[in-house]
Amino acid sequence: MDLAFFGVQLLNGLQYGLLLFLIASGLTLIFGIMGIINLAHGAMYMIGAYLVWDLTMRLGNFWLAIVIAIPIAVALGLIIERLFLDTLYKRDHLYQVLLTFGLILVINEAQRIIWGGDVHSVAIPAPFDASLQLTDNLQYSVYRLFVMGVCLALAGGIYWVIRHTRLGIIIRAGAVNRDMVEGLGINVRTLFTLIFSVGVALAAFAGMIAAPLTSITPGMGDSILITCFVVVVIGGIGSIKGAFWGAILIGMAETFGPVLIPSLASMVIYLIMAAVLLVKPRGLFA
């Protein structure tokens, strides 16, 4: 592996890891604070990709499609939380698993009814439909660099909200002791609705900006859900910092694994998770 190829793989791993962070950050907040095991979180990633493809085809503008799709994703999260999850907060996790697994089936079937079973793609939007020439034989997509920048900006924004705002104090307190937060007069139900809606929007937004980089296929969120659960477990449940570094670690592992150890490529992330849990049973930043 020469230096230029290593650099490209490093950028690919970073870009994939940052995209994973957008999905995993919502997942870790929903599980860490609300106590909800949301198996349908990956389906939100798929819905985001399909929404932006559909709206781009109708409007002819990728950026406008994202602006319209984000409020739709937030509204979808609000509806799911109020109609389905509101009665499950005090119940056993088994009920949550059954409900959210059912939501996966419903959402996947709704996707097939609305958009069909064909594979779709979204063209890389201007002005990012270009490549940087790294060497005579290697180029790197400007849009991938743009996605990295957006993800880093969102990561910084999420960190600032969590660490330096009153809402962040409430969220962190809720992750430690929900009953005490409620006892202090905070409307926990509204907080849960907000967290779930934002978590869904982050996953959907990840699907939107990833749409020009990948094929849009039915059930595309199922595999990424498993990877994001690995990220959350490695980083520590409820930890945004843990989700960030866990996502970077897994992004690098999934990028370099097939190149360096192809025979173990499908196992690498699980081996990393097992190694981390042996040393830190609650995750790196629990």
N, C-alpha and C positions, 0 to 999 in steps of 0.2 A: 504494500500500500504506500504510494508516494504521498508527499506532503500535500499536494493540491487536492488529491482525492480524499485524504483524511480531513482536510478543511471543509470540503463539501459535505461529507458525512457528518461532521461536527455540526454544521449549520442545519442540516436536515434533522438531526437529533434534537437540537435546541428548538427548532420550529415545531416539531411534533410534540415535544415535551410541554411547550408553552400552550399549545392547543389542548393537550390533555389537562393542563391546569385549569383552563376555563371550565371544563366539564366537571373535573374533580372538586373544584372549590365549591360549586353549588351542592354537589353530593355530600361533601364533608360537613357543610353548614346544616343541611337538611337532617342528616343523621346525627351529628354531634349536638345540635341544639333542640331539634324537634323530636329526636328519637325515632324518626321514621326511616325504615329501610325501603328506599324508593327504587325498586327494580325497573321502573319505567323511565328512569332518568336518561338512559341511552336512547329511548324512543324520542325524547325531546330534541336530541341532536339530529336525528333523522328528520323530524318535522321541520326543524330550522332549515335544513338543506333543501327539502322539497318546497317549502314556502318561498325561499329566495329563487329557486329555479322557476316556479310557477309565475311569480310576480315579475321576474326578469323577462320571461317570455311574453307576458301581457303588456308590460310597460316599456320594455326595451331599454331599461336602465337598471343596472345592478345596484347602484348606490341608493336609488329611490326604493327599490325592492327591499333592501335591508331596513331602511327607515320605517317602512310600513310593516314589515314582518316582526320587528321587535315588540311593538305594542300587542300584536296578535299573540305572541309567545307569552308575554306577561299575563294577558287575559286568560289564556289557556291554563297557566299555572294557578291563577286565582280560582278559576272554576273547579279545577281538580281538587284543590285544597279544601274549598268550602263544601263541595258536594260529596266528596268521597273520603277525605282524610280526617275531617273535623271530628268524626266520631271514634277514631282509632287511637287517639293519643294516649289514652289510659288503658288500652288493651294490650294483649301479648303481641310480641313481634310476629308471631305466626300469622295473625290476621292481616298485618301490614304486608307481609310477603305474599299472601294469597291475593289480596286486593291489587297490589301493584303489578304482580305477575299477570293478573287478569287484564289490567290496563295495557300491558304490552300487547296482548292478543287483540284487544279492541283497537288500539291505535294502529297496529300493523295492518289489521283488516280494513280500517277506515282509510289508511294510506292507499291500499290496493284499489278500493272502490273509487276514491277521488282521483288518484294519479296513475293507476294501473301498475302493472308489474314490469314495465320496461326500464332499462338503464338510461339515465339521463346525465347530461353534463352542462356545466355553465362556463361560458368563455371567460378567460381572465380579463377583467375590466381595464379600460384605459384610465390613467396613463401608466399602469403597472404591467402591461403586456409586453415586457421586454426582458432581456437577460443581461447580466454582467459577465463580461469575458474575463474569466479567471486565468486560464492558460490557453494555449492554442487549441486544446481539445475539450476544455471544460468550461461550462457556463453555469450561472446560477440565476434563478428566477428573481426578478425584482419584486414580484407579488409575494413570494415567500418571505422576503425581508420585510415587506409591509405587514404581513400577518404577524411576524415576530414583534414588530414595533407596537402593533395594536395590542397584542397579548401582554407585552411588558407594561404598557400604559395602564391597561385594565388591572393587572396584578398590583401595580403601584397604587392605583386608586382604591382597590379593595383593601390593601394593607393600611392605607391612610384612614379609611372609614372605620376599620376595625380597631385601630390603635389610637386614633386622635379625635374621635367624635363621640357625642353622647349616645348616638345609636350604636356605635361600636362597643361602648361600655356595656350597654344593655345586652347586646348579642353575646359578649364574652361572659357576662354574668349569667345569662341564660344557659350557656354551655356548662357552667359549673353547678348552678342550683336554680332550676326553673321555678320551684315552689317559692323560694325566697324572693325572686324577681316579681312573681305574682303578688306575694304578700306586701311588697313595697308599693303596690298600686299601679304597676305596669300592666297594660292590656296585652297579656301574653298571646291571646288568640290573634290579635291584629299583627303582633310581631311574627308569629308563625306564618300567617298569610303572606306577609312581606318577604320573609326569608324564602319560603317555598317559591313564590313568584319570581324572585330574583334568581334563585337557583335554576329554575326552568329556563329563564331568559338567557342565562349564561351558557347553558348547554345548547340551547337553540342558536344563539349567536355564534358559538363555535362551529355548528353545522353550516351556518350561513357563510362564514368567511372561509370555511374549508371546502365549500362546494366547487369553486374553480380549480381546486387541487386534486379532487378525487371524483370517482364515479358515484352518482347518486342512485342507490339501489334499495329495494325493499329490505327491511331488517338490518340496515347498515349500522344502526345504533346498538345492536345486541352484542357484537364483539367488543366494541369500545367500552361498553358498560363494565365488562369483566376487567378490562385493563384499568379503568378508573377506580374500581373497588380495590384493586391491588395498590394503586397510588395512595388511596385514602388509608389503607391499613399500614402501609410503609411509613407514611408521614405522621400518622396519629389521628384518630377520629376527632373531628371538631377543630383541627388546627389548619388555618390557612397557610401558615409558614410551612407546615409539614406537607400540605398538598402541593405547594410550589416546588419544593426540593424533591419530593417523591416523584412528581411528574417529570422533572428534568432528568432524574436518575433513570426512570423507566423509558423515557424518550430516547436517551442515549443507548440504553440496553437494547431496545427494539431496533434501533438503527444499526448499531455496530454488531449485534449478535449474529445476524445472517452472514455478515462479512467475515468475522473473525472465527466464530464457532458454529458453522451452519448446521452441524449435526444436533446441536442443542438449542437452536434458535427459538423453537416453540416453547422451550422450558425456561429460558433465561430469566424472565421476569418473576416467575414463581420461585426459582432458586434464590433470587435476590430477596424476595419477600420472606422466604423461610430463614435466610441468613440474618436479616434484620430482626425478625421476631425472636430468634434465639438470643440475640444480644439485648434488644429493647422490646420486650413483649407488648408494650403499649404503643409502639411506633417511635419514630425518631424524635418527634416534637410534640408528644402527647401533652 
